[in-house]
Amino acid sequence: MKVSDLARATGVTAETVRHYTREGLLSPRRDPGNGYQLYDQDDLQRLRFIQRARTLGFSVKEVADILAHADHGDSPCPMVRDLLASRLPQIRAQIAELQALAARMEQALASWSDMPDGIPDGHSLCRLIESFPEPMETRQDGKEVG
């Protein structure tokens, strides 16, 4: 099947298929008659695997490493578990940071609701942002300094 056929069968764009091919995740053969890249059922299965792995948050490089293990007959499962176990605390920290950002944004919108718009006058650029409290600096031990 051609790039467009594989893309359609998996619900991705043709450019995504080409990208994964350039990254070495897919290995099509070349049609000697016209030079088209031709993909087979193994590529279809592999692309579906790549999609699942990406849905779980694995990077393209990590997926390549997982596939390399599998291609060499080694189980990638221990590596997969380790990657997710190490990534999960990072994701939770990002979620906490985003929740804190959302709270600051809600606080800003609430405090700005009755404020008039200002015009830059050489002393002020945007009164809304300038009225917001300056962030507290946090030391490495987690304590705020100010």
N, C-alpha and C positions, 0 to 999 in steps of 0.2 A: 504494500500500500504506500501511496505517496504521503508527503508531509501533511497535506491538507486532509487526507483520509484519516491519518492517525490523530490529527488535531480534532477533527470532528468526532471521532470515536471516543475521545477522552474528555471532550469539552474544554480544551485549551486552545490557545491560538497557535497558528502555524509558527509564529515567531518563538513561542515558548518551546515548541518541539525543536526548532533550529538551535535555540539557546542550549537546551539540554544535550543536543548532539555536539555542539561546539565544546561543551564542558566535558564531553566524553561519557556522559551517562547513558546515551543511546548510541548504538553502533549499526547504522543502516549499511546496506550494501549499495553499490552504484550500479545503475542500469547501464550496461556497456553501450547500448544503442543511443541513449539520449543524455546520460550523465545524471539523471534524476536519482535522488536518494530514495531507496525503497526500504520500507520497514515491514517487519513480519509480526507474527503473534507474540513472539518473545519480547519484541520492543513494546507492543501494546501492554503486555503484562508488566513490563518494567516501568513504563510511564505511569501506569496506575499505581504502582508501588511508590514511585517518586511523589505523586500527588498526595498519597496518604502520609508519607513521611513529612512532606512540607506542611501538611495540615497539622501535624503534631509539633511544628516549630523547628524542625531540623533545617539547617542551612544547606545550600547546594553542595558546599564542600563536605559537610557531614554526610549527606546522602551519598556522595561519591565514595567516601570512606566506607560506609556501610555496604555499598554495592561491591566495592573492591574486596572486602572480606568475604562476602558471599560468592563472588566470582572465583576466589581462590579456594573455595570449599571450607572456609572457616565460618563458624557461627558469629554473626555480628550482634547477636542478642545481648551478650554482656556489655558490649560497648554502647548499645542503644539504651540499656537501662542506666548505665553510668552517665551518659549524656543528659538524659531527662532528669535524673536525680540531681545533677549539678545545676541544671538550667532552672528547675522549678523555684528554688529560692530567689533567683534573679528575677524571674517573672513576677513572683509575689511582691518583691521590692518595687518593681516598676508599677505594679497595680497600686500599691500604697502611695507612691509618688504621684501617680495620676489622680488618685482620689483626693490627695492633699491639694493638688493643683485645681481640681474641680471645686473644692471648698473655697479656695482663695478667689476663684473666678466668681462664684456665687456671692461671696462677701463683697467683692468689688462692685458687681452689678447692683446689689442691694444698696450699697452706700452711694453709688453714682446716680441712682434713679431720680433724685431731686436736684442734682447739681446742674447748673447751667453749662452750656458749651462755652469754651473759652477760645480766644484767638491768640496764637503765638504773639508775644509782645516783647521778646528779647529777654524776659525773665522767666517765662513759662513756655513750654512746648505744648503740653497737653495736661491741663489741670486735673483731669481724671486720674491719669497714671501718677502724677506728682502728688496727689492727695493720698495715695495708697501708702500704708506704712512701709518703711524700708525693711527688707528682709533681715532677719537675725542671722548672724554668722554662726556656723556650727563647727565646734572643734572636732578633732578626730575621735575624742572620747564620747562624742554625741551630745555634749553640753553646749547650750547656746551662750554666745558672748555678744555683747552688744553695744 
